[in-house]
Amino acid sequence: MVVHITHNLSLAHLVAGRLEHEGIPALVVPVAGASAMGLHIGMMGEVKVLVNPAHYDRALNILGAEGGDVPMLPDNTDNILFDDDDGEAWDDDEQYID
């Protein structure tokens, strides 16, 4: 069953990944042949995210629902860390080596 429709293949994969993270197998299905013809608008550009009917209601709840809209993160930077562990500002010349 279709739980999300978009015109963005990357977004469809993000939605499917979110569902799979919650234990719901999901399938991303673009319109056959659309990308070969360069069509990314209208009905030919649709990309659908499908789930098994048994998981449909739970998938809609996870996605935040009725219309299948994906919940977005708030537009703020309160939870973004701009400093590294020692409290000093990040130096662009620094490289991580683990």
C-alpha positions in Angstrom: 0.0 0.0 0.0 1.2 3.5 -0.8 2.2 5.5 2.3 4.0 8.4 0.7 4.2 10.0 -2.8 6.9 12.4 -3.8 8.7 13.7 -6.9 12.1 13.4 -5.2 13.9 10.0 -5.3 16.2 10.9 -2.4 13.3 11.9 -0.2 11.5 8.7 -1.0 14.6 6.7 0.2 14.7 8.8 3.4 11.1 8.0 4.1 11.6 4.3 3.4 14.7 4.4 5.6 12.7 5.9 8.4 10.1 3.2 8.2 12.8 0.4 8.0 14.4 1.9 11.1 11.1 1.4 12.8 11.0 -2.3 11.7 8.6 -1.8 8.7 9.9 -3.1 5.4 9.4 -0.5 2.7 9.8 -0.4 -1.1 10.7 2.7 -3.2 9.0 2.6 -6.6 9.6 5.3 -9.2 7.4 5.4 -12.3 8.9 2.9 -14.8 11.0 4.6 -17.5 10.5 8.2 -16.1 14.1 8.8 -15.3 15.2 7.4 -18.6 13.1 10.0 -20.3 14.3 12.7 -18.0 10.8 13.2 -16.5 10.7 14.4 -12.9 7.5 16.4 -12.8 3.8 15.5 -12.9 2.6 11.9 -12.7 5.6 10.6 -14.6 7.9 11.9 -12.0 6.1 10.3 -9.0 8.0 8.1 -6.6 6.0 6.0 -4.3 6.9 4.4 -1.0 5.0 1.1 -0.4 4.5 -1.0 2.6 2.8 -4.3 3.4 -0.9 -3.8 4.2 -0.3 -5.2 7.7 2.1 -2.3 8.4 0.0 0.5 6.7 -1.6 2.1 9.8 1.6 2.0 11.8 3.6 3.5 8.9 1.2 6.4 8.6 1.5 7.0 12.3 5.3 7.1 12.1 5.2 9.4 9.2 2.9 11.8 11.0 0.1 11.0 9.0 -3.2 11.8 7.5 -1.7 13.2 4.3 1.5 11.2 4.7 3.6 14.3 5.4 7.1 13.6 6.8 7.7 15.3 10.1 10.4 17.9 9.7 13.0 19.0 12.2 12.6 22.5 13.7 14.3 25.4 12.0 16.7 26.2 14.8 20.3 25.4 15.7 19.8 24.7 19.4 20.9 21.1 19.2 23.8 21.5 16.7 27.3 21.2 18.3 29.7 23.7 16.7 32.6 22.9 19.0 34.7 19.8 19.5 35.2 18.0 22.8 37.9 20.3 24.2 35.6 23.4 23.9 37.7 25.0 21.2 36.2 26.2 17.9 36.6 23.8 15.0 39.7 24.4 12.9 39.1 23.7 9.2 42.7 22.5 8.8 42.2 19.8 11.5 41.5 16.3 10.3 39.9 13.4 12.2 41.9 10.2 12.4 40.3 7.4 14.3 
